[in-house]
Amino acid sequence: MTDKTIQAHAAESNMEKDPKDWVTGDEPMTGAQRSYLKTLSEEAKEDFDETLTKAEASRRIDELQAKTGRGTPQAR
C-alpha cells in the first residue's frame, strides 16, 4: 500500500479499540497506567484502586481525565 492509501484508511483503523474488547484487558494494569492513575486519583481527590485490570484502568483514566481536565487540549 502507498502512504496515501494508508492515510485514506486510517479513520477505518481499529487502533483505538474499546477496552472491553481488548484481548489482554483482563491482565493487571501496566506500570505506566498505575503511575498515571495514582496521580489522577490524587488530583481528583478520589480513591486509587490498585487492583484494576488494564481495561478498567483505561476507563478510569478517561473518567479522571474528564474530571481533572488533564488530557484535554488547552484553549488558546
C-alpha positions as CSV (number, residue, x, y, z in Angstrom):
1,M,0.0,0.0,0.0
2,T,1.1,3.5,-0.6
3,D,1.2,6.2,2.1
4,K,-1.8,7.9,0.6
5,T,-3.8,4.6,0.7
6,I,-2.8,4.0,4.3
7,Q,-3.8,7.5,5.3
8,A,-7.1,7.3,3.5
9,H,-7.9,4.2,5.5
10,A,-6.6,5.5,8.8
11,A,-10.1,6.5,10.0
12,E,-11.3,2.9,9.4
13,S,-8.5,1.5,11.6
14,N,-9.2,-0.3,14.8
15,M,-6.1,1.1,16.5
16,E,-8.3,2.5,19.3
17,K,-10.4,-0.4,20.4
18,D,-12.9,-0.2,23.3
19,P,-11.1,-1.5,26.4
20,K,-13.8,-4.1,26.8
21,D,-12.7,-5.7,23.5
22,W,-9.0,-5.9,24.4
23,V,-7.6,-9.4,24.3
24,T,-5.3,-8.5,27.3
25,G,-7.8,-6.3,29.0
26,D,-8.1,-8.7,32.0
27,E,-4.4,-8.5,32.8
28,P,-3.2,-6.3,35.6
29,M,-2.7,-2.7,34.7
30,T,0.7,-1.6,33.4
31,G,3.2,0.3,35.5
32,A,2.5,3.4,33.4
33,Q,-1.2,3.1,33.9
34,R,-0.7,2.6,37.7
35,S,1.5,5.7,38.0
36,Y,-0.7,8.0,35.9
37,L,-3.9,6.7,37.6
38,K,-2.4,7.3,41.0
39,T,-1.6,10.9,40.0
40,L,-5.0,11.5,38.6
41,S,-6.7,10.0,41.6
42,E,-4.8,12.3,43.9
43,E,-5.6,15.3,41.8
44,A,-9.3,14.4,41.7
45,K,-9.3,13.5,45.4
46,E,-10.6,10.1,44.7
47,D,-9.5,6.7,45.9
48,F,-6.9,4.8,43.9
49,D,-7.7,1.1,43.2
50,E,-4.6,-0.8,42.6
51,T,-6.5,-4.0,41.7
52,L,-7.8,-2.7,38.3
53,T,-7.2,-4.6,35.1
54,K,-5.7,-2.9,32.1
55,A,-9.1,-2.3,30.6
56,E,-10.6,-1.0,33.9
57,A,-7.6,1.3,34.4
58,S,-8.0,2.7,30.9
59,R,-11.7,3.5,31.5
60,R,-10.9,5.0,34.9
61,I,-8.1,7.2,33.4
62,D,-10.6,8.5,30.9
63,E,-13.1,9.3,33.7
64,L,-10.5,11.1,35.9
65,Q,-9.0,13.0,32.9
66,A,-12.5,14.4,32.3
67,K,-12.9,15.3,35.9
68,T,-9.5,16.9,36.3
69,G,-9.2,18.5,32.8
70,R,-6.0,16.5,32.2
71,G,-5.5,15.0,28.7
72,T,-7.7,17.6,27.1
73,P,-6.4,20.3,24.7
74,Q,-5.9,23.7,26.3
75,A,-7.8,26.6,24.9
76,R,-5.5,29.3,23.5
